[in-house]
Amino acid sequence: GKVFAHAQDFEKADRAVPEDAGLPVLYEHIQQLGTGTGLALISIEGQRSGELTNGIAVLAFRAEFSGSYEGLKSFLDGARRSLRILNVQTLGISSNPQGLGALKIVIELTAYEAP
């Protein structure tokens, strides 16, 4: 019983801070989160921004979306519930220059990658 429970905890940790291809995998994850909530991804860019003491890489990135306030709320809820740790650093909302009632949403996030 207890050993199995701990194995599940390790699996959760592996998904929260995975060993993967870094930014490309993260870009795909963010795009899928946006698409699932009705936000259209306009641009995304990121970089490794350092390392924590245990060798875990910090990945910082900026995503720009077009969409509704409801879509944004769903995206943030999805990011919060994501198996992968995603920390929202800043969030900017403005009217979209193309009009059509959509909002321009800029989100700066950090995520982590295991060594």
N, C-alpha and C positions, 0 to 999 in steps of 0.2 A: 503494500500500500504506500508507505512513505517514500520508498525509492522511486516508484512510478510517478508520484506527485512531483518529486524533485526533477525528474527527467522532463516533465511537462514544463516546469519553470525554466529549465535550460533551453528548451525549444523556443519558448516565448522570448527569452533574451536573445537568442540567435536571430529571430525575426525582427526584433526591435533595433538591433545593431548588427546587421548582417555583414558577411564577407561577400561582396559582390563587385560588379564592375564599376562601382562608384557613381559618378554623376549621370551617365547615360541611363542606368537602371532607375535612378531617382527621378530623372526627367520623365521617364515613361510612367512611373508611379503617380507623379503630380498631374500629368496630362490625363491619366485615367480617372483620378479623383475629380478633376475639373469637368471632364466629359460626363461623368456619372451624375453631376449636380447641375448640368446645364450651362456651365461656364465654358467659353471658347478660349483656348490658350492662344495668345497673340505672340508671346516670346518667353523664353526661359534661358537663363544663363547662370553659371555657377563656377565655383572653384573650391579646391581644398584650402581651408583657411587656417590650418594648424593641426596640432595633435594634442590630445589630452595626455596626461602622464603615463597612462597604461598602453600607449600606442594606438589608441582609437583615433581615427582621423575625423576632423570636423569638416563637414561639407556645407558651405554657405551658398545660397542661391536666391535668385530673384525671378519671380514669375509674374507675367502680366496677363490678365484675363479680361474678357468682355462678357458682361452678363448682368443678371439681376441681383438685387439685395438678397432675395430668397435663395438664389443659387450660391451666393457667397456664404450665407449661414450654413447651408448644407455642406459646402466644401470645408468650412472650418470644423464642423462637427465630424465629418469624415476624417479629416487630418487628426483630430483629437482621438478618434477611435481606431486610427490606423495601427496595425501591428508594428509598423516601423515608427521609431521616435521621430516626430517632426515638431520643431519648436518655431512658432511664428514670432519673428523679431519685430517687424513693422508691418503695418497694413495701411494702404492708402486707397481712398475711394474718391473718384471724381466723375463728372459727366463725361461721356464718351464723345470725342470730337466728331465722330461719324453720325452722332445723333441716334435716332431710332429708339430712344428711351433706355438704351443699355448703359451700364456703368463701366467705367474703366477702373479695374481693380489691380493694384500692385501689392504683392505679398513678398516679403523677405523672410526666408526660413533657414533654419539650420537642421542638419541631420547628421548621422554618425555612421562610420564604417569601421568594422573590426579589421585588425591587421591581418 
